[in-house]
């Protein structure tokens, strides 16, 4: 794993994502090294020859750049931290770039939205409590540690993420679970809903995306760990399959009384 520090010229980026006005990515790359990651296309915009998930560039001057950008008084809007990286990946413990960014956004009263796979997010609970608008989501792909380790090798465990949601929720922070990507025949949706009940304000879900250069990596894990599923994944999953999964997700959201705010497909 290779970690570099770099200087960025800009940080606050306008976003076309639903209900988000801006994105901030404190890092380039992500050492969580999730097998299914579809942000790997970002590698071609770097000078790295290492595989995606094996390098990280720390935008060491990001807080200073953001402070200058906000001093120009851009239109206020919701800022998503981590659209193509995880703002709370392991390196954040050392560099604390995300925390410093939050402190600056707080000074300017910009609403924030965070999505992460790391229980490190709980570290910044003191800041979250001071925002007028703040929501924090944890991605939950599975409740089974074995599956998580195979597909998300350097992320927090599913139990750690669920406990992080619980801590944030008990402290009156708006929380949500992002169930995704749903891994056919591996993701147990009901187990996830049972685990997050009472710990989140809403839930979203996402289909597996295998159209972005990640297919070979997914199939390698399947071949090694779940060979019986490899033919199923090679065949692919049509609209009818995902219609059924979406319908089940809505049924479970109703059963567990968790507001459902969207199913994203690729």
C-alpha positions in Angstrom: 0.0 0.0 0.0 1.5 3.3 -1.1 0.6 6.6 0.6 1.7 10.0 -0.8 0.9 13.6 0.2 -0.1 15.9 -2.6 -1.2 19.5 -3.0 -4.7 20.2 -4.5 -5.7 23.3 -6.3 -9.5 23.0 -5.7 -11.6 21.0 -3.3 -15.3 22.0 -3.3 -16.9 20.5 -6.4 -20.4 21.0 -7.7 -22.3 17.7 -7.7 -25.1 16.2 -9.8 -25.9 13.6 -7.2 -29.5 13.5 -5.8 -30.0 15.9 -2.8 -26.3 16.9 -2.8 -25.0 20.3 -4.0 -21.3 19.8 -3.6 -18.7 17.0 -3.1 -15.5 17.0 -1.2 -13.0 14.1 -1.6 -10.1 14.5 0.9 -8.2 11.7 -0.7 -7.4 10.3 -4.1 -7.8 6.5 -4.0 -9.1 4.4 -1.2 -7.2 1.8 0.8 -10.4 -0.1 1.8 -9.7 -2.0 -1.4 -13.3 -3.1 -1.9 -13.3 -5.7 -4.7 -16.5 -4.4 -6.2 -15.5 -0.7 -6.1 -16.7 1.1 -9.3 -14.7 4.3 -8.5 -11.6 2.5 -9.9 -12.1 4.5 -13.1 -10.5 7.4 -11.2 -7.1 5.7 -11.4 -6.7 6.9 -15.0 -6.8 10.5 -13.8 -3.7 9.8 -11.6 -0.1 8.9 -12.4 -0.3 5.7 -10.4 0.6 2.3 -11.9 -0.5 0.5 -8.7 -3.9 -1.3 -8.8 -6.9 0.6 -7.4 -7.1 0.0 -3.7 -3.3 -0.1 -3.4 -2.4 3.6 -3.4 -3.6 6.7 -1.6 -2.9 10.4 -2.2 -3.6 12.6 0.8 -4.7 16.2 -0.1 -2.5 17.6 2.6 -3.5 21.3 1.9 -7.2 20.5 1.5 -8.4 22.5 4.6 -6.5 25.6 3.6 -7.9 25.4 0.0 -11.4 24.9 1.3 -11.1 27.9 3.6 -10.2 30.1 0.7 -13.0 28.7 -1.5 -15.6 29.4 1.2 -14.2 32.8 1.9 -15.5 33.7 -1.6 -19.0 32.9 -0.3 -20.3 30.3 -2.7 -24.0 29.5 -2.6 -24.7 27.5 0.5 -25.7 23.8 -0.1 -25.3 20.3 1.2 -21.7 18.9 1.0 -21.2 15.2 0.5 -17.9 14.0 2.0 -16.5 11.1 0.0 -18.1 10.5 -3.4 -15.2 8.6 -5.0 -13.2 7.9 -1.8 -13.9 7.2 1.8 -13.4 10.2 4.0 -12.8 8.0 7.0 -10.4 5.4 5.6 -7.5 4.2 7.9 -5.2 7.1 6.9 -7.6 9.6 8.4 -6.6 8.5 11.9 -3.1 10.0 11.2 -3.8 12.9 8.8 -7.2 14.1 10.2 -7.9 15.9 6.9 -11.6 15.1 7.1 -12.0 16.4 10.6 -10.3 19.7 9.7 -12.6 20.0 6.7 -15.6 19.5 8.9 -14.4 22.2 11.2 -14.2 24.7 8.3 -17.6 23.7 6.9 -19.1 24.1 10.5 -17.7 27.7 10.6 -19.6 28.5 7.4 -22.7 26.6 8.4 -22.7 24.3 5.4 -25.0 21.2 5.7 -23.0 18.0 5.5 -23.7 14.4 4.4 -21.3 11.6 5.0 -21.2 8.0 3.7 -18.5 5.7 4.9 -17.6 2.1 5.7 -15.6 3.1 8.8 -16.5 3.3 12.4 -13.8 6.0 12.7 -16.7 8.4 11.8 -17.8 8.2 15.5 -14.6 10.2 16.4 -16.2 13.3 15.0 -19.5 13.1 16.9 -18.6 16.3 18.8 -18.6 18.2 15.5 -21.7 16.5 14.0 -23.7 17.7 17.1 -22.8 21.3 16.2 -24.1 21.3 12.6 -27.6 22.7 12.0 -27.9 19.9 9.3 -25.9 16.7 9.3 -26.5 13.2 8.3 -24.2 10.2 8.5 -24.6 6.9 6.6 -22.8 3.6 6.9 -22.6 1.2 4.0 -23.8 -2.2 4.9 -23.2 -4.9 2.3 -23.6 -7.9 4.6 -23.8 -8.7 8.2 -21.5 -11.7 7.8 -17.9 -11.0 8.6 -16.5 -13.7 6.3 -18.3 -12.2 3.2 -17.3 -8.7 4.2 -13.6 -9.7 4.6 -13.6 -11.3 1.1 -15.1 -8.2 -0.6 -14.2 -5.3 1.7 -10.8 -6.5 3.1 -9.7 -3.3 4.9 -13.0 -1.8 6.0 -14.5 -1.8 9.5 -16.4 -5.0 10.2 -20.2 -5.1 9.7 -20.7 -5.2 13.5 -18.5 -2.2 14.0 -20.5 -0.2 11.4 -23.8 -1.2 13.0 -22.5 -0.1 16.4 -21.3 3.2 14.9 -24.9 3.7 13.6 -26.2 2.9 17.0 -23.9 5.4 18.7 -24.6 8.2 16.3 -28.4 7.6 16.4 -28.5 7.6 20.2 -26.8 11.0 20.1 -29.5 12.3 17.9 -27.5 12.5 14.7 -29.6 11.7 11.5 -28.4 8.3 10.4 -29.0 6.0 7.5 -27.9 2.7 6.1 -26.8 2.3 2.5 -27.3 -1.3 1.6 -25.0 -1.8 -1.3 -23.9 -3.1 -3.4 -26.3 -6.0 -3.0 -24.3 -9.1 -3.8 -26.7 -11.7 -5.3 -27.0 -14.9 -3.3 -24.7 -13.4 -0.6 -26.4 -10.3 0.8 -29.0 -11.3 3.3 -31.4 -8.3 3.2 -33.5 -9.4 6.1 -30.5 -9.9 8.3 -29.4 -6.3 7.5 -32.8 -4.8 8.2 -33.0 -6.7 11.5 -29.6 -5.4 12.5 -30.2 -1.7 11.7 -33.8 -1.5 13.1 -33.9 1.3 15.7 -30.5 2.6 14.6 -31.3 4.5 11.5 -33.7 7.2 10.3 -33.9 5.8 6.7 -32.4 3.3 4.3 -31.3 3.3 0.7 -30.1 0.4 -1.4 -28.0 -0.2 -4.6 -27.7 -3.0 -7.1 -24.3 -4.5 -7.9 -22.5 -2.6 -10.7 -20.3 -4.9 -12.8 -19.9 -2.6 -15.8 -16.9 -0.6 -14.7 -13.8 -2.8 -14.9 -14.5 -4.6 -11.6 -15.9 -7.8 -13.1 -12.6 -9.8 -13.2 -11.9 -8.9 -9.5 -15.4 -10.0 -8.4 -15.1 -13.2 -10.4 -11.7 -14.0 -8.9 -13.2 -13.8 -5.4 -16.1 -15.9 -6.4 -13.9 -18.5 -8.1 -11.8 -18.8 -4.9 -14.4 -18.5 -2.2 -17.8 -19.2 -3.8 -17.2 -21.3 -6.9 -20.9 -22.4 -7.0 -21.9 -18.8 -7.6 -19.5 -18.0 -10.4 -21.7 -19.3 -13.3 -24.6 -17.2 -11.9 -22.6 -14.0 -11.9 -21.1 -14.8 -15.3 -24.7 -15.0 -16.7 -25.5 -11.7 -15.2 -28.7 -10.2 -13.6 -31.4 -8.7 -15.7 -34.0 -6.1 -15.0 -36.5 -8.7 -13.7 -34.0 -9.9 -11.1 -33.4 -6.4 -9.7 -37.2 -5.7 -9.8 -37.7 -8.6 -7.4 -34.8 -7.4 -5.2 -36.2 -3.9 -5.1 -39.6 -5.2 -4.2 -38.2 -7.3 -1.4 -36.3 -4.3 -0.1 -39.4 -2.2 0.1 -41.3 -5.1 1.8 -38.6 -5.4 4.5 -38.4 -1.6 5.0 -42.1 -1.7 5.7 -41.9 -4.7 8.0 -39.1 -3.2 10.0 -40.7 0.3 9.9 -37.7 2.0 8.4 -38.4 4.7 5.8 -37.1 3.7 2.4 -35.6 6.5 0.3 -34.4 4.9 -2.9 -33.1 1.9 -4.9 -30.2 2.7 -7.2 -29.5 0.6 -10.3 -26.7 0.4 -12.8 
